[in-house]
Amino acid sequence: WETELRRLCLAHGIEAPEVQMRVDVDGHRYFVDLGWWRWYKATEVDGEIKYVDGAAAAREAQRLRQDRVESRGFEFLRLAVGRMADRAWVLRQLRYFLPAAAQRARPVTALLTTAERRRPLE
């Protein structure tokens, strides 16, 4: 889903996010799914698979990780895998979350799907 999220950004004129962006905090190394250092923004796509075994521990580790990354000044946008199929909704969330300056990139129209070419998401 991270790949699809990045494709949506590039295809729709949102500055390319860094994939698996590394953030070091107090001797710990964390990676966020997608991020923009320039604006201290991080995006995570949350799937259910990591919660199957040891759900409580996984949620606690995720909360601690997010708290630590936020202590560096980052804001998070968390997207559930179940919502990723609604590309228009995802794009609206990204546009609301990111500053206007992040939305001025030249769209990579070659990355638009056939459906998006016929009926734009915006």
C-alpha positions as a Markdown table, in Angstrom:
| # | Residue | x | y | z |
|---|---|---|---|---|
| 1 | Trp | 0.0 | 0.0 | 0.0 |
| 2 | Glu | 2.9 | 2.3 | 0.5 |
| 3 | Thr | 3.7 | 2.0 | -3.2 |
| 4 | Glu | 0.2 | 2.9 | -4.1 |
| 5 | Leu | 0.2 | 5.9 | -1.7 |
| 6 | Arg | 3.5 | 7.1 | -3.3 |
| 7 | Arg | 2.0 | 6.6 | -6.8 |
| 8 | Leu | -1.0 | 8.8 | -5.8 |
| 9 | Cys | 1.3 | 11.5 | -4.7 |
| 10 | Leu | 3.4 | 11.5 | -7.8 |
| 11 | Ala | 0.5 | 11.2 | -10.2 |
| 12 | His | -1.4 | 14.0 | -8.6 |
| 13 | Gly | 1.2 | 16.7 | -8.1 |
| 14 | Ile | 2.2 | 16.1 | -4.5 |
| 15 | Glu | 5.9 | 16.3 | -3.9 |
| 16 | Ala | 7.5 | 12.8 | -3.8 |
| 17 | Pro | 7.7 | 11.4 | -0.3 |
| 18 | Glu | 10.7 | 9.5 | 0.9 |
| 19 | Val | 9.9 | 5.8 | 1.3 |
| 20 | Gln | 10.8 | 4.2 | 4.5 |
| 21 | Met | 12.1 | 7.5 | 5.8 |
| 22 | Arg | 14.6 | 7.1 | 8.6 |
| 23 | Val | 14.1 | 9.1 | 11.8 |
| 24 | Asp | 16.7 | 8.7 | 14.6 |
| 25 | Val | 15.5 | 9.6 | 18.1 |
| 26 | Asp | 17.5 | 9.2 | 21.3 |
| 27 | Gly | 19.6 | 6.4 | 20.0 |
| 28 | His | 16.7 | 4.6 | 18.3 |
| 29 | Arg | 16.3 | 4.3 | 14.6 |
| 30 | Tyr | 12.8 | 4.3 | 13.2 |
| 31 | Phe | 11.4 | 4.1 | 9.7 |
| 32 | Val | 8.1 | 5.7 | 8.7 |
| 33 | Asp | 6.3 | 4.3 | 5.6 |
| 34 | Leu | 6.4 | 7.7 | 3.8 |
| 35 | Gly | 7.6 | 11.0 | 4.9 |
| 36 | Trp | 8.6 | 14.6 | 4.0 |
| 37 | Trp | 11.5 | 15.9 | 6.0 |
| 38 | Arg | 11.0 | 19.4 | 4.6 |
| 39 | Trp | 7.6 | 19.6 | 6.4 |
| 40 | Tyr | 8.1 | 17.1 | 9.2 |
| 41 | Lys | 5.2 | 15.0 | 8.0 |
| 42 | Ala | 4.9 | 11.2 | 8.2 |
| 43 | Thr | 2.3 | 8.9 | 6.7 |
| 44 | Glu | 1.7 | 5.3 | 7.8 |
| 45 | Val | -0.6 | 2.8 | 6.2 |
| 46 | Asp | -1.8 | 0.5 | 8.9 |
| 47 | Gly | -2.6 | -3.1 | 8.0 |
| 48 | Glu | -4.2 | -5.7 | 10.3 |
| 49 | Ile | -1.6 | -8.4 | 9.7 |
| 50 | Lys | 0.8 | -7.1 | 12.3 |
| 51 | Tyr | -1.9 | -7.3 | 14.9 |
| 52 | Val | -2.8 | -10.9 | 14.5 |
| 53 | Asp | -0.4 | -12.3 | 17.1 |
| 54 | Gly | 0.7 | -10.2 | 20.0 |
| 55 | Ala | -1.7 | -7.4 | 19.1 |
| 56 | Ala | -1.4 | -5.5 | 22.4 |
| 57 | Ala | 2.4 | -5.5 | 22.2 |
| 58 | Ala | 2.4 | -4.4 | 18.5 |
| 59 | Arg | 0.0 | -1.5 | 19.3 |
| 60 | Glu | 2.1 | -0.4 | 22.2 |
| 61 | Ala | 5.3 | -0.5 | 20.2 |
| 62 | Gln | 3.6 | 1.4 | 17.4 |
| 63 | Arg | 2.4 | 4.0 | 19.9 |
| 64 | Leu | 5.8 | 4.4 | 21.4 |
| 65 | Arg | 7.4 | 4.7 | 18.0 |
| 66 | Gln | 5.0 | 7.4 | 16.9 |
| 67 | Asp | 5.4 | 9.3 | 20.2 |
| 68 | Arg | 9.2 | 9.3 | 19.8 |
| 69 | Val | 9.0 | 10.4 | 16.1 |
| 70 | Glu | 6.5 | 13.1 | 17.0 |
| 71 | Ser | 9.0 | 14.3 | 19.7 |
| 72 | Arg | 11.2 | 15.3 | 16.7 |
| 73 | Gly | 8.4 | 17.6 | 15.5 |
| 74 | Phe | 6.7 | 15.3 | 13.1 |
| 75 | Glu | 3.0 | 15.1 | 12.4 |
| 76 | Phe | 1.4 | 11.8 | 11.4 |
| 77 | Leu | -1.3 | 10.9 | 9.0 |
| 78 | Arg | -2.4 | 7.3 | 9.6 |
| 79 | Leu | -4.4 | 5.5 | 6.9 |
| 80 | Ala | -6.1 | 2.2 | 7.3 |
| 81 | Val | -5.6 | -0.4 | 4.6 |
| 82 | Gly | -9.4 | -0.7 | 4.3 |
| 83 | Arg | -9.7 | 2.9 | 3.2 |
| 84 | Met | -6.9 | 2.7 | 0.6 |
| 85 | Ala | -9.3 | 1.4 | -2.1 |
| 86 | Asp | -11.1 | 4.8 | -2.1 |
| 87 | Arg | -8.3 | 6.7 | -3.9 |
| 88 | Ala | -10.3 | 10.0 | -4.0 |
| 89 | Trp | -10.7 | 9.9 | -0.2 |
| 90 | Val | -6.9 | 9.1 | 0.3 |
| 91 | Leu | -6.0 | 12.0 | -2.0 |
| 92 | Arg | -8.2 | 14.4 | 0.0 |
| 93 | Gln | -6.6 | 13.3 | 3.2 |
| 94 | Leu | -3.1 | 13.9 | 1.8 |
| 95 | Arg | -4.1 | 17.3 | 0.5 |
| 96 | Tyr | -5.6 | 18.3 | 3.8 |
| 97 | Phe | -2.5 | 17.0 | 5.7 |
| 98 | Leu | 0.2 | 18.5 | 3.6 |
| 99 | Pro | 1.0 | 22.2 | 3.2 |
| 100 | Ala | 0.1 | 23.9 | -0.1 |
| 101 | Ala | 3.8 | 24.0 | -1.0 |
| 102 | Ala | 3.9 | 20.2 | -1.1 |
| 103 | Gln | 1.1 | 20.1 | -3.6 |
| 104 | Arg | 2.8 | 22.1 | -6.4 |
| 105 | Ala | 4.9 | 19.4 | -8.0 |
| 106 | Arg | 4.4 | 18.6 | -11.6 |
| 107 | Pro | 2.0 | 15.6 | -11.9 |
| 108 | Val | 3.5 | 12.5 | -13.4 |
| 109 | Thr | 0.6 | 11.7 | -15.6 |
| 110 | Ala | 2.1 | 8.5 | -16.9 |
| 111 | Leu | 1.3 | 7.1 | -13.4 |
| 112 | Leu | -2.4 | 7.7 | -13.7 |
| 113 | Thr | -4.6 | 4.6 | -14.0 |
| 114 | Thr | -6.9 | 4.2 | -16.9 |
| 115 | Ala | -9.8 | 4.9 | -14.6 |
| 116 | Glu | -8.2 | 8.1 | -13.3 |
| 117 | Arg | -7.6 | 9.3 | -16.8 |
| 118 | Arg | -11.3 | 8.8 | -17.6 |
| 119 | Arg | -12.5 | 10.3 | -14.3 |
| 120 | Pro | -10.1 | 12.4 | -12.3 |
| 121 | Leu | -10.0 | 11.8 | -8.6 |
| 122 | Glu | -10.0 | 15.5 | -7.8 |
